[in-house]
Amino acid sequence: MKTKLTELLGIKYPVIQGGMAWVSEANLASAVSNAGGAGIIAAGGRDTEWVREEIRKAKEMTDKPFGVNVMLMAPNKDEIVEVVCEEKVAFVTLGAGNPVPYIEKFHEHGIKVIPVVPNLKLAKRVAEKGADAIVIEGMEAGGHIGSQTTLALMTNIIPYIDIPVVVAGGIADGRGIAAALLMGAAGVQMGSRFLLTTESTLHPKAKERILQATDTDSVATGVSRGHGVRCLRNTFTEEYTKLEASGAPQEQLDKLATGTNRMAAVDGDIERGAILVGQSLNVLNEIKSAQEIIEDLMAQTKETLQKACEIGK
């Protein structure tokens, strides 16, 4: 399946695996890349040596392109950027900060730059500054979310941007991929679907909780404070949302939330931890290898696109 994204990154299928903190590491990234997509190592919350080691591990496990997600709000972001440039990965995705100052540096090292942008204004700006592609992520996504839905972002941004647009947020099966492609996207970024892989390091208890979840189990905390985070409803989210609604100081909310992602993903605390996963939960009902998931996704995408063509006749 050829799109502007597959041509840009030299991959078989227009699917990027999302950069999920405490989960997206060498094993998962290399598995997705070997299956024809583009895997990502998430640098958020990690030190520079961990990032270097995971990049080198991934290079031993795949000869296909993979990338690194750099969180630009991280205190060690500049050191991580240096490591990524030294190790020369295929591409980076950049979020939670201003990507413009880093575009030229990555390009000097032959690294494609794909910022995550929340609106058309920033999309136009990074395109003008030389970004190779962009990711637009709707509020249906797991983890940190913006204020627009995936459909609204596609409608508002894709027609006005010349570089490849990668769509994320609530895309969990081939029907979602087909919808994005029909809207003009060059590909998709998927996180939640790859949580439920045999290669994913997400704690088994968190995986099982996602398998059991239904569409109404998703909740976004912190939306009223301007920095929403989507996860599964549990003891932590109930306590957080009550405090949020009561007008509790932000410092109190931050203290409650600090470390909860790791608690769920690494320690398996599915009540006090934050299980970050997107809103399209009902199709997340099986654990498979990354290879099997990619094959299923592409088969369903092609089937959906064919049906769309038949409707248009």
Secondary structure in CASP SS format (residue, H / E / C, confidence):
PFRMAT SS
TARGET T0000
AUTHOR 0000-0000-0000
METHOD secondary structure of the structure
MODEL  1
M C 1.00
K C 1.00
T C 1.00
K H 1.00
L H 1.00
T H 1.00
E H 1.00
L H 1.00
L H 1.00
G C 1.00
I C 1.00
K C 1.00
Y C 1.00
P C 1.00
V E 1.00
I E 1.00
Q E 1.00
G C 1.00
G C 1.00
M C 1.00
A C 1.00
W C 1.00
V C 1.00
S C 1.00
E C 1.00
A H 1.00
N H 1.00
L H 1.00
A H 1.00
S H 1.00
A H 1.00
V H 1.00
S H 1.00
N H 1.00
A C 1.00
G C 1.00
G C 1.00
A E 1.00
G E 1.00
I E 1.00
I E 1.00
A E 1.00
A C 1.00
G C 1.00
G C 1.00
R C 1.00
D C 1.00
T H 1.00
E H 1.00
W H 1.00
V H 1.00
R H 1.00
E H 1.00
E H 1.00
I H 1.00
R H 1.00
K H 1.00
A H 1.00
K H 1.00
E H 1.00
M H 1.00
T C 1.00
D C 1.00
K C 1.00
P C 1.00
F E 1.00
G E 1.00
V E 1.00
N E 1.00
V E 1.00
M E 1.00
L C 1.00
M C 1.00
A C 1.00
P C 1.00
N C 1.00
K H 1.00
D H 1.00
E H 1.00
I H 1.00
V H 1.00
E H 1.00
V H 1.00
V H 1.00
C H 1.00
E H 1.00
E H 1.00
K C 1.00
V C 1.00
A C 1.00
F E 1.00
V E 1.00
T E 1.00
L E 1.00
G E 1.00
A C 1.00
G C 1.00
N C 1.00
P C 1.00
V H 1.00
P H 1.00
Y H 1.00
I H 1.00
E H 1.00
K H 1.00
F H 1.00
H H 1.00
E H 1.00
H C 1.00
G C 1.00
I C 1.00
K E 1.00
V E 1.00
I E 1.00
P E 1.00
V E 1.00
V E 1.00
P C 1.00
N C 1.00
L H 1.00
K H 1.00
L H 1.00
A H 1.00
K H 1.00
R H 1.00
V H 1.00
A H 1.00
E H 1.00
K C 1.00
G C 1.00
A C 1.00
D C 1.00
A C 1.00
I E 1.00
V E 1.00
I E 1.00
E E 1.00
G C 1.00
M C 1.00
E C 1.00
A C 1.00
G C 1.00
G E 1.00
H E 1.00
I C 1.00
G C 1.00
S C 1.00
Q C 1.00
T C 1.00
T H 1.00
L H 1.00
A H 1.00
L H 1.00
M H 1.00
T H 1.00
N H 1.00
I H 1.00
I H 1.00
P H 1.00
Y H 1.00
I C 1.00
D C 1.00
I C 1.00
P C 1.00
V E 1.00
V E 1.00
V E 1.00
A E 1.00
G C 1.00
G C 1.00
I C 1.00
A C 1.00
D C 1.00
G H 1.00
R H 1.00
G H 1.00
I H 1.00
A H 1.00
A H 1.00
A H 1.00
L H 1.00
L H 1.00
M C 1.00
G C 1.00
A C 1.00
A C 1.00
G E 1.00
V E 1.00
Q E 1.00
M E 1.00
G C 1.00
S H 1.00
R H 1.00
F H 1.00
L H 1.00
L C 1.00
T E 1.00
T C 1.00
E C 1.00
S C 1.00
T C 1.00
L C 1.00
H C 1.00
P H 1.00
K H 1.00
A H 1.00
K H 1.00
E H 1.00
R H 1.00
I H 1.00
L H 1.00
Q H 1.00
A C 1.00
T C 1.00
D H 1.00
T H 1.00
D H 1.00
S E 1.00
V E 1.00
A E 1.00
T E 1.00
G C 1.00
V H 1.00
S H 1.00
R H 1.00
G C 1.00
H C 1.00
G C 1.00
V E 1.00
R E 1.00
C E 1.00
L E 1.00
R C 1.00
N C 1.00
T H 1.00
F H 1.00
T H 1.00
E H 1.00
E H 1.00
Y H 1.00
T H 1.00
K H 1.00
L H 1.00
E H 1.00
A H 1.00
S H 1.00
G C 1.00
A C 1.00
P C 1.00
Q H 1.00
E H 1.00
Q H 1.00
L H 1.00
D H 1.00
K H 1.00
L H 1.00
A H 1.00
T C 1.00
G C 1.00
T H 1.00
N H 1.00
R H 1.00
M H 1.00
A H 1.00
A H 1.00
V C 1.00
D C 1.00
G C 1.00
D C 1.00
I C 1.00
E C 1.00
R C 1.00
G C 1.00
A C 1.00
I C 1.00
L C 1.00
V C 1.00
G C 1.00
Q C 1.00
S C 1.00
L C 1.00
N C 1.00
V C 1.00
L C 1.00
N C 1.00
E C 1.00
I C 1.00
K E 1.00
S C 1.00
A H 1.00
Q H 1.00
E H 1.00
I H 1.00
I H 1.00
E H 1.00
D H 1.00
L H 1.00
M H 1.00
A H 1.00
Q H 1.00
T H 1.00
K H 1.00
E H 1.00
T H 1.00
L H 1.00
Q H 1.00
K H 1.00
A H 1.00
C H 1.00
E H 1.00
I H 1.00
G C 1.00
K C 1.00
END
